[in-house]
């Protein structure tokens, strides 16, 4: 195990574990969210209350309450990884832990703030906060196997919070939960077939884990159906396109940039992301009025242009040029990314009722 004193971006901690400084916020790092709690408390659930109550009953059963228990496989597993695999795997753990903890904070605060006026919604959020806290804690404990842990209390107090209206929270969290399901189940199924690529025992937990993500996504599906304006009309179609594109593009660019992690698992980052995007797009067609035309070859050509621009931006950052010159050199790539994203957004979407699932 790497000694805590040898780890960069970390402060000395107790019990031989270093407290890792959080990575610098970028467009690709997980965000913390807040919202209009009054509007959420006043939300009328009657248009789809029966489905929401049924989902809440599923949450109450807490199928995974005994699932996240570490076993002997974790003992010494970190020591078997080569330095490069350790580095990219720690990055994966940190990003995943931060994302899960972000969900916990949002759901917990929603539950607390709306409990008196909207008890059913508050209970659903409380159960989801329970799940996300369990996930974040399990990931952070895995980081400690590498001599590191995130200071989640520090993140709570110091991370910048982004305000989203409730309907934007619905779009973003629905997609986050559903894409999380497809990411985790794809890795689990791949490693079932290729156990030699299972670099750490945490992947054994992904099958049950992703079912939590799936149930959370189903909750937001039902919640959007209870608020018809979120999935009907021109504005809803535009916002669904925007959030689908934002989530897909962020994941694709981030994963290609850390492709070494997926290579360590025996996966090709691009092929993996294409499958996850395709399945999440297909799933989203069950609630969103439109989805993206991800089968159009231009979709991935434009994403690759963004990947190339980001690589150029990173190269400029690493150069020894003075800051003003760096800005000038970065400007064409920023503009290029803006043009590519606008072009992707303006691509004709697919009406959900006409969407043809891929055969895999």
N, C-alpha and C positions, 0 to 999 in steps of 0.2 A: 504493500500500500504506500502511496506517495505521502510522505510526512506533511502535516498541515503547513509547516513553515516553508515548504517547497512549492506550495500552491500559490499561483498569482491571483490577484483580485480577491483575497480572502483575509479575514482577520482571525487572530488566534481565538479559539474557543475552548470549552472545558471538555474533559474526557477524551482528549486527543482528536477532537473534531473541530475543524475550522468553520467559522461563519462566513459564508461566501457573499461578497458584495454582489448586489443584483447587476445584471448586464445593463448597459445604457439603453434607454428607450429608443426604439426606431419604429418605422412603419411596420416592421415585421415581427416585433416582440408583442407578447400578450398584453392586452389593455385591461384596466380596472374600470368598471362602469358604475354610474349612478343614474337615477331617473326621477320622474315626477311621481312621488309616492302618493300624493293626494289623488291624482288621476287613477292610479292603480287601485287605490282603496275604493274609489267610486265606480269601478268597472262592474257592469251588469253582466253576469254570467248566464242568465236564463236561456239565451239562445242555444247554449250547448252545455248546460249544467249537468245533465245526466252523464255525459261522457267524461266530464271533468271529475265528477264524484267517483266514477268507476276507476279512473286513473289514480285518484287519491287513495282508493282502497288498495290498489296494487302497491303504492308507495308504503302504506301502513304495514304490509307483509314483510318488507325489508328483507328481500330474498338473499342479499349478500352480507347480512350482519355477521356471519361467521366465516366469510370468504377470505378476507384480507388478513391472514395470519401467516407470518413468516415461518419458514421451516429450515431444516438443516442445509438445504441446497444453497442458501445465501452465504453460509459460512465459507469464507475464502474465495468466493466466486469473483470478487473484484480483482483479486491478485492475479487472476489468469488472463486478464486482458492486456494487450500490448498498449503502449503509450498513446498511439493515435486513436485506437478504438476507445480507450478510456476517455480521451478528450471529447470525442463526438458523442459518446454515450452520456457523459455528464451534462453536456449541452442539452441533449434530449430530455434528461431528467429535470433539469432546471426549467426549461420552457414548459414542459408538461405540468410540473408542480405549480408554477406561477399561474398557468391557465386554469387549473382546477381550483386553486385558491381564490382566484378572481371570481369564479362562479360561486364559490362558497360565500364570499363576502356580500355579493349582490343578493343572492337568495336569502341569506340570513337577515340582511337589513330590510328586504321587502317583507319577509314574514313578520318581523318585529313591528314595522311601521304600519302595516295594514290589518293586523290581527283583529282589532276591535270592530272594524267596519266591513271586513271581507274575510270571514274566518275560513271558508273553504280554500280560497286562493292562498291565504297565509299558511294553511297547513301544508298545501302542496309545496310551497317554497321552502318550508321548514324541512320537509323530507328530502328535498333535493339538496339543500345546504348540508344535511347530514351525509349524503352520499359524496358530495364534492369534498367535504372535509376529510372523509375517510380516504379518498383517492389522493388528495394532496399530502396527507400524513404518510401514506404508504410510499409515495414517491420520495418524499423528503427523508424518510428512514433509509431508503435505498441509496440516497446521496451520501448518507453517513458511512456507508460501506466503503466509500471512496475518500473518507476523511473530510467530508464537506457537508454543510447543511445550510439551507436558506433560513434567514431570520424572518419568519412570516409576520411577526409583530412589527418589525421595521418596515416591511413592505406595506402593511396596512396603514401605517401612519405617514409614509413618505412617498408612496407611489402616486403618480398623477392620475386623477379620476376623470373619465370622459363622460359627459352628460349625454344621454340618449332619451328621446321621448319613448314612452312605453311601446309603441308599435315598432320602433327601431330595435328596442331590446328584444322584442319577439322574433323579428327576422334574424338578428345576429345570433341570439342564443339557440334558436331552432337549428340554424345551420351549423353552429359550433357543436351541438350535441349530436346531430345526425352525421356530420363529417367525422366526428370522433368515433362514432360507432363503426363506420366503414373503415377507418384507419386501423382501429384496434383489431377488428375481426379479420381484416386482410393479413395483418402481421401474424396473428395467431394461427390462421389456416396455413399460411406459408411455412411457419416454423413447425407445424405438425408434420408437414411433408418433408421438411429439411431440418431435423433436430440438431444436426451438426452445426447449424448456424445460430442456435439459441445461445447468445453470448452472455445472458444473465437470466436468473430464474424469475424475474418479475414478469416476463412474457407468459409464464404459465397461468397468470391470473387474468389475461386479457379477454378470454371468452366470457366469463361472468361480468367482468368490468364493463365491457362494451354494452351489455344488456342494461346497465344503469344509464348509459348515455342514450340508448334507444328509447327507454321509458321517458327520460327527460324530454327528448325530442317529441315524443307522442303527446306529452303534456302541452308543449307550446303549439303543436298542431291543433289540438283541441281548443286551446286558448284563442288562437287566431280565428278559428271558426266561430267562437262566441262573440267576436268583434268583427262583423262582416266587412267593415270598411278597410280592414288590413289586407284582405284578399280579393276585393272586388273593386272594379273601376280602373280608370287610367292611372291615377296616382299609385295605386297598389301595384299595378303591373310594372311601373317604372322603378319603384322602390325594391320590388322583388328582384328585378334584373340587376340593380345596383348592388344589393347585398350578395347575391350569388357571385357576381363578378369579383367583388372585393374579397370575399372569402376564398374563392378558387385561386385568384391571382396571388394572394398573399401566401397561401399554402404552397403553390407550385414554385414560386420564386424562392421561398425559404427552404423548401426541401431540396431543390436542385443545388442551392448554395451549400447545403450540408449533406451532399450525396454520399459522403464517406460513411455516414451512419447507416444508411440503407445498404450500402455495399457490404458492410460488416455483417448484416443480416442475410446476405445473399440476394438482395433485391436491387432492381434498377429504379432509382428515384423517379425518373420520368414515367416509366411504365406503371409504377405503383400509384403515382398521383393521377395519372389518366384514368385508371380503374376507379380510384376513390372519387374523383370528380364525376365520372360517368354515373356511378351508383348513387351519389348524393343528389345529382341533378334529377335522376329518375325518381328517387324518393321524394324530392321537393315537389315534383309534379302532382303529388297527391293532395297538396294544400295550396301551393302557389298557383296563380292563374297562368303564369308563363314561366318557362325555364330557358336556359341558354342553349344555343345551338353548338354544343360541344363536339358534335360530329363533323362540323365544318373544319376542314384542314387549316383555314386561316386563323381559327381560334388558338391553336397551339403555336402556329408560326408567330403570332403577335406576342404570346407569352414568352416565347424564346427570345424575341427582340428585347423584351423587358429584362430577361435574365442577362443578356449580353450587356445591356446598358448598366445594370447593377454591378456586373463584374468590372466594367470600366470605372464606375464611381468608386468602387473599393480600391482599384488600382491607383486612382488619383489620391485617395485618402492616405495610402501608404507611401506616396511619393514625398520628397523633401521640399516640394514647392512651397513658397509662402502662401498664407491663407487667401489673399486676394486672387492669386493666380489659380489656386485650387478651385475657387468659386467659378472663375471664368471657364476653366476646363470642365467642370461638372455641368454647367448650364445646358449644353446641347443634349446631354444624357437625361437630365431632368425633363427637358422639353420633349425629348423622344418618348420617355415613359408616359408623359401626359397624353401625347398623341396616340400612342398604342392603347392606353386605357380607354380613351374616348372612342377610338375605332372599335374596340371590343364591345363597349356599351351600345354603340349604334348598330352593331350587327343585328339582323332581324332575329327576334326570339322565337321560340316554339310555343304555341298554345299548348297548355298542359293536356287538354283533351285529345290533341293530335300527336302527343309524344310517343315515339316508338322505342321501347326499352331495347338495349343492346342484348344480343345473344352471346353469353359467355360460357 
